[in-house]
Structure formats: C-alpha cells, structure tokens
C-alpha cells in the first residue's frame, strides 16, 4: 500500500441533499479479532488462543505504517470454562469483546481437557499461554509488564491455580526465559472448591469418578480420596507464604451449578492469609449470563485491573 497517497487524499466534502453527516474523532473504540492462534503443541494436542485487540482508526493507521508510537495495551489472559471438558472458546467472544473495547487485549485460552490430561495440566497450559503472549507481545500490541489472569467456571479454577503453581524450572515450561506471572487474577464464578457437600448443587454425581471434578483428577472417586479433594480445591492450596497477586472473585448469588459459597470460601481464605482479595456478589445471577458484562460489573472489573497495574 502506498501510504504517501494518504497525504494527498482529500476527504469528500460535497454537500449532498438529505445526507446525514456524523462527526468522528478517529478514537471510537473497536476490536480486532485474530482467531485460532496456536500457542502450544503438547504430544500432538494443538492449543489455540482467540485474541481480541482494541482498535480505532488512529491506531489502525499506526499499525499499518508500523509507527514506533503504536500503542501497547494491558492484556487479560482469559480461560474459558467448560467443566474441564472440551471448551467452546468462541462462545463468549461477544461479551468478552466489551472488555477489549475498554482498552485491553483479551486472549482466550484453550486448555487440554480432562479427556486427554488430568489436573493441573490446565493451569500449566494457561501459564504457557501467558509466556507465549509475553514472547509475542509486540506482534499483538501487548504491554508485557501488564498482564492479568482471568477465567470463568473451571476457567476461574484454572486461572487461580495458574497463579498458585510454579513450574518455571520444569519441562512443562514451553517458553523458558518468559515469565508466567500476572499482576492480578479475576475469578468469574469459578468451580474452586469441593469441600462442601453442595459445592455443585445440581451435580448429582458430585465428586464421583464420572463427575467433572473426578474426571479431571484421572477418573477417580474423590469421596474415597479426600487428599485429592484438597489437591483440587483452591482454598486448600492458599497459605500465608503463597505468592499470589490481588484476586477479584465475582459470583452470582443464585448459581446452582457452582455454589456461590465457593468464591466466598476462596475470598475468606485469601483474607485469612493476608492476601489482597475482593468479592463481588451479583444478586440473582446464575452460572454466567449477561449480568456479568453490565456496565456496573465492567466498571468494577476495570477499576480492579487498573489498581493491579499501578
């Protein structure tokens, strides 16, 4: 493309009867979507990212011209929940795009599902996704020093464990030299603890071998293996010495898939251990839905992110 022609181009200014002219600034928020970016191939299991990048006319011109003042954005690395089964990573893109419009690159993480890998593989996948994004920060207009982890349902569980576990010096680290550290974690109605009999109210096979949590632990009955219940429960893996950034827990009070008590338990445990934790209870909301992407909720999420990035 010949960008020199842009300097000679004159916008259309003719008067046209009946036409409505709408003024613009070039800063109107939009989102570019880059789909199915491969970030890992683990034993033949190819994993992808869906990447949403904030955009407007002014920044698009800078990107096309490869100008050095092209803006870099904070990044929210978001793991899509699925009860640890195979994910539909496209399902919430329209809602998540609302966060991207606020000035954050959002990368939706695909993990190895419970049919091919047991816990904590999912958290290790998210950590590798974060490292990949740091390595390719310039390509996706990311500020590598400003990354937040997030996830919903089993993705919230994954995001929290991605902050808890440390695998930098193991063979699981696909990008040595690039950190998986995040400056904050957002847990959207995460399936975070299985220590309550009603942790998952409508799951009839709660903690049985064929339950979602039993399958992700290798197809075992967790009721007969209480040590595994502790191993997979976030609140049982947080201690005063645990290195964790600030956490925001968001949960609907009428969630019958994952009891609201799960996020309350994580929040309370974080507080007990001297960690920075916030809790938002969305009145009457169930397991996900449009209530979690309202302006009021997004304002609180944005405030939390900006606090973490200071």
N, C-alpha and C positions, 0 to 999 in steps of 0.2 A: 504494500500500500504506500502511495506517495503522500506522506504527511505534509510536505511543503504546500500541497494544493489547498490544505485547510486554511492557510493564511490568506489565500486569495479568494476563498469562497465567501460569498455574501448571503446571509440569511434572507429568506423570502419575506418581503415587507409590503407587497402589493395589497391594496385594500380589496377584499372580496365580500360582496354583498351577502349578508346572512351568516358569515363565518364567525365562530366564537374563538377568540384568541385567549389562550391560557398561559400566563407568565410562568417561567420556571427559573430555578437558580442553578441547576446542574448538581445540586446536592440532595435531591429527592432520594430517599433510601430504597434500595432494591437488593436483590440477592441473586448471585450466580450459583448454579448447581453443577458440580462436577461429580459424575456418577461412577461407582464401581472402581475406585482407585485401589489397586492391590497393594497391601502393606505387608503381607506375610504369606509364606507357603510352608506349612508345617506338615511334613510327612504326606505331602500331596493334598493337604487341605488348604485351599487358597482362601484367604480372608481379605475383605474389602472395606473401604471407607466410603461413605457418602459425604461429600464435602460441600458445605454452603458458605459462600464468601460474600460479605457485604459489598454492595456495589452502588455506584451512582455515575452519572455522566462524566463528572470531572475525573474520578478515579479510573474509569474505563479508558479514558484518553491517555492518562499517565501510564497505565499498564501496556497499552498498545504501543506507546512510544518508548517504553522501557526507561522511564524517567527515574532518576535516583530518589526523588522525593515521593515516590509511590507509597501510599500509606500501608503500614503493617498493623494488624488487628490482634487483640487478645483472642485466644482460642478456647472454646468449650468442647472437650472431648466427651461425647455422649454415647453411652452404651445402651442400645435398645433392648428392653426386656422381652422375655419370651418363655418364662418358667424354665429357663436353661435349655429349652428345645430349640430347634432351628428358628432363627429370627426372620421377621419381615422388617428389614431395615428401611423400607420405603414408607411404612405405614404412617409415621408421624411427621414426615417431612413438612407438610403444610403448616402444622403447629410450630415445629421447631424453627421454621423459617422466620417466625415472628421474633425469635431471639436474635437470629442473624441480622435482621433489619435494625436491631439496636446497636450494631457495630461489633459483632463477634463472629469470627469464623467458627462454624459448628461442624465437627466431624463426627458422624455417626458410625460407631464401631460394630463390626461383625465379629463375634467370637466363635470358638469351637463349641458346638452344642453338646449336650450331655450324651448324645448318641455316639459321639466319637472321642470325647475327652472328659475326664472327671475333674471336679474342683481340685485345685484352684487354677486350672488351665485358663478359665475365662478371664480371671484377673490378670494373669500373665499376658494374655492376648491384648488386653487393654493397655497394659504397660508398654508393650511393644508398639502399639498404635501411637501412643504418646511419643515414644522415641522416634518413630518414623516421621511424625509431623515436625518434631524439632529438627531432624536431619534435613527435611524438605521445606523448612519454614519460608524461605524466600519464594519458592515456587507457588505456595498457597497463601502468600501475603500474611504470614503469621508472625507475631512478636514472640519468639521462643521463650522469653522470660515471663510471659503472661499466659499461662495455661491453667485451665480449671478442669477438673474431672466431674462427670455427671452421669446419671443413668436413672432409668425408671424400672420399678419392679425388680426382677432378677438383675437388671442392669444397674439398679441402685446398690444392690448387694455387691455386684462386681466392682463398681466404682469405689466403694468403701474398702473392699479388700485389695484393690489395686493400690490404694494408699497405705494399707497396713503391711502387706508383704514387701519384702525387699529381695529382689532376685538379680541385682545388678552384676554380681560376680558368678553367675551360673550360666550353663549352656542355653538356658531359656531366653537369655538376653540376645535378641537378634541384631541389635544395633549398639555394640559396645562403644562407649565414649559419649553416648547421648542419654541424658537423664530422663527418668520416668516420673520425676517429682512434679506435683501440681500445687498450686497456691491456694486451692480451695476445692471442696467436694460438695456437690449438690445431689442429695438423695431424694428422688421423687418416689414416694410410696414404695420403698424398697422392701423386698422379702428378706429381711435382715436377721431375724432370729426365729428359732424353732423351739425355744424353751418353754413356750406356753402351749397348753393343750388346744387352744383356739387361735394359734398364730395364723392359721389359714382356715377361716370358719367354714367355707363351703367345700374344702378339700376332704372328701370322705376317707381317703386313704392317707391321711396326714402322717408323714414320717415313715410310711411303709416302704418296702423295697421298690414298688412301682409308682411311688409318688414322685413329683418333680424333684424334690429335695433328696429323696432316696436314690433316684436315677443319677443325679449329678454327683453323688458320692460313690457311684460304682454299682448301683442296683442292690443296695443293702437296706435292711430294716433298721432305721435309726433308733427306733424304740428299744431294740435289743443291743444297741451300741451307743450308749449315752455320751461316750467320748467323742463320737462323730457329730452329735448334735452340737456339742461345744465347739468343735473344729469348724463347723459351717456357720455358726452364729456370730455375727459381727460383735455384739455386746460382750461375748465371752473372750474376745481377742483384743480388747482395748485395755491398756494398763497405763499407769502414770508415765512409764518410760516409753510408751508407744509414740513414735514420731508421726504426727498427723497434722495437716493444715486445718484451718477452720472448716466446719461442716454445717451445711444447711439441710435440714430434714423437712420435707413437705409431704403431708399425708391427708387424705380425705377422712372425715370422721365416720362416714358410712361405708367404708371399704370392707366388703365381705370376702374378698379374695385374699388380701393381706391385711390382717388386723392393724388398725391404727396404733395399737399398743406396741407394735414392733418398732416404729420410728420413735415413739416415746421412750422405749427402753434404751435404744441407742443414744438418744439425746441425753437421758439421765446418766448413762454410763460415761459418756464423754465429759459431762459436767463433773461427775464424781472424780474423774481422773485429771481434772484441771484443764480440760481442752476447751477450745472455743467452739461452741455449738449453738445453733439457732433452730427453732421449731416453728413451722407454720402449719396450722390445722385448718383445712378448707372445709367449712361447715357443709354437711350434707353430701359431699362429693364421694364418689365410689372409687373404683380402681382405674384411675385415669379419666380422661374426658376433657371437654373444653374448659371446665372450671380451672384447670391448671395452666391455661395460657391466656387468662384475662389480663387486662392492663394492670389491675391491682397486684396480681401474683407476679407478673413480669417486672413490675416496678420494684418489688421486694427482692426478686432474684437479681435484678440489675444492681440494686444497692449492695447486696451481699458480694457480688462479683467485684464491684469497684472497691469495696472495703478490703477484699483479699489482695487486690492488685496494687494497693498503695504501698 
